Amino acid sequence: MGWESYVVVHNIAKRHNVGTLARSATAFGVSELILVGRRDFNCFGSHGSSSHLRFRHFHSLQDARRFLKDKDCDICGVEITNDALPVNHHPFNKSTAFLLGNEGTGLSPKEIEICDFFVYIPQYGGGTASLNVTVAASIVLHHFGVWAGFTERSRDGSKFVVADRPVKQVRRNYCSGAEDSIIEERKARRENAANGFFDESESGNSSSNLLDALFTDG
C-alpha cells in the first residue's frame, strides 16, 4: 500500500482559503481534507476541485489526531520552530497529515501539541516574512508527493487531464453529521469564544462523516 497525505484545516482566518486549499489538495494527490471545528466552508477558488476531494469533520483537534493515528499517520506542522526541518530535505517516514497555521498567528499551542514533527519552507528573498497558507500548502504537498513517489497525472497539451466528475455531487458546502453531533457542536460553539474561522472546542465525542453522505444523484 502506498503512502497517503492529508490536510488538516483548523482556525484559518480567511474562509475562501479552504477552496484554494482544496484545489491544491486535488492537484497533489491528497486523500482527505479534514475540517476541525465548524463544518461549513467556502469553496470559492476551488474551480470545481472540491467535487474530487473527500472531506471529513471532527469537533476537536484531539479527535482528528486519534483518527490519523488509527491510520498510522504522522502529523506534520508547517511552521518555523526551533526543531523544524526544511521541507526540501523530505523528512518524511510514512503517510502524513499536514497542519498549517493561521495566516496571522501561525500554529496555536493546541495545534503544536498534536504534531509529531515540523517542516518549514526555506526562503531566499528578503521581501516577506511568510507565505500565504495556500501557497505554503502547495509547496509542502508537492514535496511530499515527490518523496512518496505519486504517479504524475497525464497531460493533454498544456494542461493536466482532469478526472470525470463524480456521478454524485454535493449540494452544500457542509460536512454532514448526526443530530446529536450537531447539537453538541452548537453547544460547544456557545460555550467557547470564536477564534478565527473555526472554533477550538475540545468538548464532546465527535463522529466523523465524509462529505459523500450529502451527495445526491443527478
C-alpha positions in Angstrom: 0.0 0.0 0.0 1.3 3.4 -0.9 1.7 6.4 1.3 -1.1 8.9 1.7 -1.3 12.6 2.6 -4.0 14.6 4.4 -4.6 18.2 5.1 -6.0 19.4 8.5 -7.9 22.7 8.3 -8.3 24.4 11.7 -8.6 28.1 12.6 -7.9 29.5 9.1 -8.7 33.2 9.2 -9.8 33.6 5.5 -12.7 31.4 4.6 -12.0 31.4 0.9 -8.7 29.8 1.6 -10.4 26.4 2.1 -11.5 26.5 -1.5 -8.0 27.2 -2.8 -6.6 24.6 -0.4 -9.0 22.1 -1.9 -7.6 22.9 -5.4 -4.0 22.4 -4.3 -5.0 19.2 -2.4 -6.5 17.6 -5.5 -3.5 18.6 -7.6 -1.1 16.9 -5.3 -3.0 13.7 -4.5 -4.3 14.4 -1.0 -6.6 11.7 0.3 -8.8 13.8 2.5 -9.2 17.3 3.7 -10.0 17.2 7.4 -12.1 20.1 8.9 -11.8 20.7 12.6 -14.4 22.8 14.3 -17.2 24.2 12.2 -18.5 22.1 9.3 -19.3 24.8 6.9 -16.7 26.0 4.5 -16.3 28.2 1.4 -15.4 26.5 -1.9 -14.6 29.8 -3.6 -11.3 29.4 -5.5 -11.6 25.6 -5.8 -12.6 25.8 -9.6 -14.6 22.6 -9.1 -11.8 20.7 -7.4 -13.8 20.2 -4.2 -16.0 17.7 -6.0 -13.0 15.5 -6.5 -11.9 15.6 -2.8 -13.1 13.8 0.2 -13.9 15.8 3.3 -14.1 14.7 6.9 -15.2 16.6 10.0 -14.1 16.5 13.7 -15.1 18.7 16.6 -11.7 18.8 18.1 -8.0 18.5 17.3 -7.7 15.5 19.6 -10.5 13.7 17.8 -8.7 14.4 14.5 -5.4 13.2 16.0 -7.0 9.9 17.1 -8.4 9.3 13.6 -5.0 10.0 12.0 -3.1 7.8 14.4 -5.5 5.0 13.7 -4.4 5.5 10.1 -0.8 5.2 11.2 -0.1 8.8 10.1 2.5 11.3 11.2 1.1 14.8 11.9 3.4 17.4 10.5 3.1 21.1 11.5 4.1 23.6 8.8 5.8 26.2 10.9 9.2 27.7 11.6 10.1 26.2 15.0 13.5 25.6 16.6 13.4 21.9 15.6 11.6 22.4 12.2 13.3 20.7 9.2 13.5 22.2 5.7 10.8 20.6 3.6 13.1 20.2 0.6 15.1 17.7 2.7 11.9 15.4 2.6 12.0 14.4 6.2 9.0 12.0 5.9 8.7 8.4 7.0 5.2 7.4 6.2 1.7 8.7 5.5 1.5 12.3 6.7 -1.2 14.8 7.7 -0.2 18.4 7.3 -1.4 21.0 9.7 -1.0 24.6 8.6 -1.2 27.6 10.9 -3.4 30.7 10.9 -2.2 33.2 8.4 -1.6 35.8 11.0 -0.5 34.0 14.2 0.8 30.6 12.9 0.1 27.4 14.8 -1.5 27.7 18.2 -0.2 25.8 21.3 -3.1 23.3 20.9 -2.1 22.7 17.3 1.6 22.3 18.1 0.7 19.8 20.8 -0.7 17.3 18.3 2.2 17.5 15.8 4.9 14.8 15.6 7.4 17.0 13.8 7.6 20.3 11.9 8.8 21.5 8.5 9.4 24.9 7.1 9.8 26.3 3.6 13.2 27.9 3.0 13.0 31.4 1.5 15.8 33.1 -0.5 14.5 36.7 -0.8 14.1 39.3 1.8 10.8 40.9 0.9 8.3 38.9 3.1 8.3 37.2 6.4 6.0 34.3 5.4 3.9 32.8 2.6 0.1 32.7 2.1 -1.3 29.5 3.7 -2.4 28.1 0.4 0.9 28.8 -1.3 2.7 27.1 1.6 0.4 24.1 1.4 1.1 23.7 -2.3 4.8 23.7 -1.8 4.7 21.2 1.1 2.2 18.9 -0.6 4.3 18.8 -3.8 7.4 17.9 -1.9 5.6 15.1 -0.1 4.2 13.8 -3.4 7.8 13.7 -4.8 9.0 11.8 -1.8 6.1 9.4 -1.8 6.5 8.6 -5.5 3.0 9.6 -6.5 2.3 8.9 -10.2 2.3 12.1 -12.3 -1.0 12.9 -13.9 -1.2 12.6 -17.6 -1.2 15.7 -19.7 -3.2 16.9 -22.7 -1.5 19.8 -24.4 -0.6 22.5 -21.9 -2.8 21.2 -19.1 -3.2 18.1 -17.0 -6.1 15.8 -17.6 -9.0 16.3 -15.2 -10.8 13.2 -14.0 -14.6 12.9 -14.7 -16.7 14.5 -12.1 -18.2 12.1 -9.6 -21.7 10.9 -10.5 -23.0 12.3 -7.2 -22.4 15.9 -6.4 -22.6 17.8 -3.1 -25.4 20.3 -2.8 -24.0 22.3 0.1 -20.6 23.2 1.4 -21.2 21.4 4.6 -20.0 18.2 6.2 -22.9 16.2 7.5 -23.4 15.0 11.0 -25.8 13.1 13.2 -28.4 15.2 15.1 -26.7 14.6 18.4 -23.4 15.6 16.9 -24.8 18.8 15.6 -26.4 19.7 18.9 -23.1 19.0 20.6 -21.3 21.3 18.2 -23.8 24.1 18.7 -23.4 23.8 22.5 -19.6 23.9 22.2 -19.8 27.0 20.0 -21.9 28.8 22.5 -19.5 27.9 25.3 -16.3 28.9 23.5 -15.4 32.3 22.0 -15.0 32.3 18.3 -11.4 32.2 17.3 -10.9 32.9 13.6 -12.7 30.7 11.1 -13.0 27.5 13.2 -13.6 27.3 17.0 -11.1 25.3 19.1 -13.7 23.4 21.1 -12.4 20.2 22.7 -15.8 19.1 24.2 -17.9 16.2 23.2 -17.3 13.0 21.3 -17.3 13.6 17.6 -18.4 11.3 14.9 -16.6 11.8 11.6 -18.6 11.9 8.4 -17.4 12.0 4.8 -19.0 14.7 2.7 -20.0 11.8 0.5 -23.0 11.4 2.8 -24.5 14.6 1.3 -24.1 13.5 -2.3 -27.3 13.0 -4.2 -27.9 11.6 -7.7 -28.5 14.0 -10.6 
